């Protein structure tokens, strides 16, 4: 993986997209995780820190305070404008009297965050940067019209394991790189725990299947270090989330 080339390609993509849309700035949700940290770094390098607004939007009923500590550290190191808004009380108020469904409430939280990002983008004449990576997008591991709904996705052609490698190249703190990925939509939730397969295996599978043509009836390859159960779990995630790709998402293709 040529990290220097990836850095140049994505920063140029960001500059071109912002200029072509006559935007003044970009807005990004800072979660304290690896994807948003890498995206924030790229935005600051491409556009200058003063043209980047990072919004930290915790719901402290589910968001660990260490995430906000990491998010604030990244924002300060990069020198970007940033603002912390606790949205848990607002979410609770809005959902008062609604049916109690864990997944629906989790997705509502993600969509609420995206609505706030777009509000600030509108006020500032900016674009909303998505932070999803290729693994999440291909699995459909995102919330439709939530974190799957942004203006541009700078790191969406990098698998999760590649984002980790790239983050080391960018000198992102190891505490962030090694942290388990999580959408933080309920307490104790992790991506790998919910999916049932590690990202090392997920990425290995995604690189070895015909993603666009995969179906439950496809002849699946034998992949060293991957069990049939792992393979089936990943295929089931892809198949179950095809509907999330009905609307094209503009991403930076690395070729």
Legacy VTK file of the C-alpha trace (Angstrom):
# vtk DataFile Version 3.0
C-alpha trace
ASCII
DATASET POLYDATA
POINTS 255 float
0.000 0.000 0.000
1.506 3.313 -1.104
0.519 5.623 1.744
2.118 8.718 0.203
0.104 8.227 -2.986
-3.121 7.667 -1.023
-2.493 10.845 0.980
-1.949 12.875 -2.191
-4.942 11.348 -3.965
-7.423 11.927 -1.140
-6.275 15.450 -0.292
-6.553 16.430 -3.963
-10.023 14.815 -4.105
-11.118 16.885 -1.114
-9.836 20.141 -2.605
-11.520 19.461 -5.950
-14.867 18.496 -4.408
-14.971 21.534 -2.121
-13.996 23.897 -4.934
-16.370 22.400 -7.508
-19.307 22.769 -5.107
-18.383 26.337 -4.124
-18.230 25.308 -0.473
-16.525 27.355 2.211
-15.638 24.540 4.582
-16.354 20.970 5.666
-18.125 19.578 8.710
-17.231 16.202 10.193
-18.556 14.172 13.106
-15.660 13.428 15.461
-16.346 10.190 17.321
-12.912 9.559 18.785
-12.593 6.487 16.558
-10.101 5.672 13.828
-12.229 6.511 10.766
-13.246 9.991 11.883
-9.711 10.717 13.138
-8.163 9.804 9.772
-10.834 11.766 7.889
-10.293 14.826 10.088
-6.534 14.639 9.522
-7.029 14.474 5.752
-9.493 17.374 5.757
-7.169 19.569 7.824
-4.220 18.822 5.538
-6.215 19.343 2.332
-8.190 22.442 3.282
-6.416 23.968 6.272
-7.556 23.521 9.890
-9.631 26.717 9.940
-11.819 25.367 7.137
-12.766 22.250 9.101
-15.438 22.059 11.798
-15.448 18.951 13.969
-18.621 18.211 15.902
-18.425 15.861 18.871
-21.969 14.609 19.469
-22.018 12.171 22.382
-25.024 10.590 24.005
-23.470 9.878 27.379
-25.957 7.110 28.079
-24.063 5.080 25.431
-20.892 7.063 24.562
-17.805 6.258 26.668
-16.114 9.434 27.896
-12.770 8.119 26.590
-14.156 8.562 23.056
-14.730 12.262 23.657
-11.299 12.563 25.272
-9.744 11.098 22.121
-11.938 13.247 19.878
-10.947 16.450 21.690
-7.272 15.461 21.582
-7.398 14.905 17.808
-9.277 18.171 17.248
-6.776 20.159 19.305
-3.694 18.529 17.748
-5.040 19.257 14.260
-6.066 22.775 15.255
-9.525 22.434 13.703
-12.580 24.316 14.921
-14.596 21.998 17.117
-17.658 21.916 19.315
-18.991 19.327 21.776
-22.773 18.976 21.990
-24.293 16.358 24.292
-27.386 15.091 22.452
-28.585 12.344 24.790
-31.129 14.534 26.599
-32.533 15.805 23.307
-32.804 12.261 21.952
-34.600 11.120 25.075
-37.064 14.008 24.831
-37.788 13.381 21.148
-38.359 9.656 21.718
-40.666 10.092 24.707
-43.708 7.900 24.162
-42.191 6.117 21.140
-42.125 2.276 21.000
-39.041 0.947 22.764
-36.947 -0.754 20.083
-33.179 -0.981 20.590
-32.162 -0.972 16.919
-34.634 1.747 15.924
-33.402 3.971 18.764
-29.779 3.322 17.808
-30.412 4.257 14.187
-32.373 7.321 15.303
-29.326 8.473 17.269
-27.113 8.155 14.173
-29.637 10.065 12.036
-29.929 12.757 14.683
-26.168 13.241 14.562
-26.248 13.515 10.768
-29.079 16.063 10.932
-26.949 18.212 13.256
-23.932 17.938 10.938
-26.063 19.128 8.029
-27.452 21.997 10.102
-23.956 23.317 10.787
-22.923 22.673 7.190
-25.863 24.770 5.987
-25.034 27.603 8.382
-21.383 27.627 7.321
-21.837 26.975 3.595
-19.945 23.713 3.971
-20.054 20.053 2.994
-20.581 17.104 5.317
-17.733 14.613 5.205
-18.673 10.959 5.640
-16.278 8.770 7.592
-17.321 5.296 6.379
-14.630 2.962 5.065
-14.896 0.349 2.296
-15.496 -2.561 4.680
-18.479 -0.828 6.296
-19.956 0.247 2.981
-19.653 -3.164 1.329
-21.130 -4.928 4.360
-23.875 -2.332 4.612
-22.695 -1.710 8.163
-24.025 1.819 8.361
-27.323 3.561 8.989
-29.251 4.522 5.881
-29.666 8.324 5.836
-27.462 8.436 8.933
-23.709 7.867 8.651
-24.457 6.539 5.148
-25.755 9.965 4.125
-23.019 12.560 3.610
-21.768 14.734 0.752
-18.425 13.020 0.148
-16.608 9.986 1.559
-12.814 10.451 1.476
-11.754 7.048 2.863
-14.476 4.866 1.323
-12.053 3.042 -0.982
-9.918 1.848 1.933
-10.767 -1.335 3.823
-10.785 -1.094 7.628
-7.432 -2.874 7.917
-5.993 -0.441 5.351
-7.376 2.509 7.323
-5.500 1.179 10.358
-2.263 0.971 8.376
-2.828 4.437 6.923
-3.571 5.809 10.408
-0.145 4.624 11.590
1.437 6.405 8.629
-0.415 9.579 9.691
0.783 9.141 13.314
-2.731 8.825 14.720
-2.352 7.841 18.412
-2.181 4.086 18.965
-4.899 4.317 21.628
-7.308 5.301 18.835
-5.973 2.821 16.259
-6.187 -0.154 18.618
-9.625 0.721 20.014
-12.452 -1.611 18.976
-14.617 -0.024 16.286
-18.124 0.863 17.412
-21.053 2.921 16.173
-21.867 3.609 19.870
-25.589 3.136 19.286
-26.057 1.246 22.530
-23.912 0.633 25.587
-21.123 -1.907 25.038
-21.811 -2.226 21.300
-18.859 -3.049 19.016
-18.814 -3.544 15.252
-17.019 -6.889 15.315
-19.258 -8.127 18.119
-22.397 -7.238 16.177
-21.148 -8.604 12.852
-19.692 -11.728 14.423
-16.410 -11.671 12.463
-13.160 -9.745 12.975
-12.238 -7.019 10.495
-9.064 -8.920 9.587
-11.240 -11.775 8.327
-13.955 -9.504 6.906
-11.443 -7.685 4.709
-9.854 -10.958 3.615
-13.286 -12.216 2.551
-14.283 -8.989 0.787
-11.049 -9.032 -1.221
-11.617 -12.637 -2.339
-15.242 -12.611 -3.456
-16.957 -11.203 -6.528
-18.687 -8.524 -4.481
-20.964 -7.104 -7.179
-22.173 -10.550 -8.268
-22.322 -12.340 -4.941
-25.512 -14.149 -3.988
-26.536 -16.892 -1.588
-26.206 -19.345 -4.484
-22.726 -18.228 -5.553
-19.846 -20.679 -5.422
-17.760 -19.294 -2.602
-13.971 -19.507 -2.520
-11.962 -21.345 0.106
-9.993 -18.682 1.982
-7.103 -19.640 4.222
-7.805 -18.760 7.857
-11.523 -18.190 7.238
-14.182 -20.683 8.257
-17.352 -21.403 6.271
-19.302 -19.881 9.161
-17.320 -16.623 8.895
-17.855 -16.571 5.140
-21.597 -17.153 5.484
-21.948 -14.398 8.102
-20.278 -11.862 5.812
-22.330 -12.949 2.767
-25.516 -12.687 4.839
-24.593 -9.136 5.883
-23.965 -8.146 2.272
-27.183 -9.722 1.018
-29.307 -8.339 3.832
-28.072 -4.785 3.254
-28.215 -4.509 -0.550
-31.046 -1.981 -0.215
-28.625 0.485 1.345
-26.845 0.854 -2.001
-29.859 1.973 -3.999
-28.610 5.562 -3.918
-25.090 6.070 -5.333
-22.600 7.473 -2.823
-19.836 9.760 -4.158
-16.547 8.321 -2.941
-12.871 8.850 -3.653
-11.757 5.956 -5.898
-8.078 5.169 -5.505
-7.834 3.157 -8.734
LINES 1 256
255 0 1 2 3 4 5 6 7 8 9 10 11 12 13 14 15 16 17 18 19 20 21 22 23 24 25 26 27 28 29 30 31 32 33 34 35 36 37 38 39 40 41 42 43 44 45 46 47 48 49 50 51 52 53 54 55 56 57 58 59 60 61 62 63 64 65 66 67 68 69 70 71 72 73 74 75 76 77 78 79 80 81 82 83 84 85 86 87 88 89 90 91 92 93 94 95 96 97 98 99 100 101 102 103 104 105 106 107 108 109 110 111 112 113 114 115 116 117 118 119 120 121 122 123 124 125 126 127 128 129 130 131 132 133 134 135 136 137 138 139 140 141 142 143 144 145 146 147 148 149 150 151 152 153 154 155 156 157 158 159 160 161 162 163 164 165 166 167 168 169 170 171 172 173 174 175 176 177 178 179 180 181 182 183 184 185 186 187 188 189 190 191 192 193 194 195 196 197 198 199 200 201 202 203 204 205 206 207 208 209 210 211 212 213 214 215 216 217 218 219 220 221 222 223 224 225 226 227 228 229 230 231 232 233 234 235 236 237 238 239 240 241 242 243 244 245 246 247 248 249 250 251 252 253 254
